[in-house]
């Protein structure tokens, strides 16, 4: 059954409140961060859309103060120590400075650092965090950036058929980023992927000597999330304007209502299992009803299809042309549907983010309470909301 295009308020409420229920119940109730002072980095961004606008230096300074939650050393002392260390190691026998040696110095930092983001949850902020970590905690005290730089380790929104999770192969002593990972495997498997698979060195970083670092203390994850309501509105305003940013040209090619991966697998089959439960015992979360049903997912897909290429003059139009020509309520419905249920290319991040919030916290609990903790490895998740 298709939702009528005459019911925008009902449909928008369905799209947004489904993900908001996950976000509010988990984050605002404090289940994600039992000790807010020590397990969450708080970045105050009053205008998240204008990261580089007025007050940017104020936010940079604030982030620097909060970086102590991620790396345990004082930035000033680290800078002094690393400067003296680099001054000694960069001198060659003829007295010249070896800049290459300094750039590829081995890190003595024994954690892998991973920063995760999604569409409209802080891409610029993700890059800023990496740069701040490198600037404030230079090697050998802080982590090296991987050969990927500020680009994702692996292809976003994809997983292997066997493991159902993005395979990242994290390395101790490095900071890496990943945009929109698929974390659909069970929580124990996810913990092993993030803690153990880096030991195989399959993602060996050619720009560092980190494989010489035999002490692996675990992983620290900065998870950039956003209130789904502001995420949906920001997404619509960002895409319903000219010119199209160069990285966003996908909006002229993809079908916003396609709910399958390129291989034909249904996105719903992966994201719904963790979001269609009434309780999560390990996290002490209980709901009166399921967060989202398959019928509700299908209703969103049906509403998307009722809007896409069905209006006069838009029969062959792409998603961008729809957003430019539909009235605001219908444009918001279409853009939010793509952000929620689209499984082929650049969509689905609203439910993907909600799924990953749960999976990462479950994995953290497993490490704390199971044999993995006996290996003296830590699994720490720092949840950063752009709305704080």
Protein Blocks (a to p, Z undefined) as FASTA:
>chain_A
ZZdfklmmlmmmmmmmmmmmmmmmmmmnommmmblmlmcccdddfblmlmmlghklmmmm
mmmmmmmmmpmcdfklmmmmmmmmmmmmmpcfkopacfklmmmpccfbfbdcdddddehi
apklmmmmmmmmmmmmccfkbccddfklmacfbdchiacfklopacfkpaehiacddehi
acfbcfklmmmmmmmmmmnommccfkbcklmpmbdgbjcdddddddfklmmmmmmmmmmc
ccddfklmmmmmbcfkbcbdfkopafklmmmmmmmcfbdfknopacfbdfbdfklmmmmm
mmmmmmgopaghilmccfklmmmmmcfklmmmmmmmmmmmmcklmgoklmmmmmmmmmmm
mmmmmmmmmmklmnopacddddddfkZZ
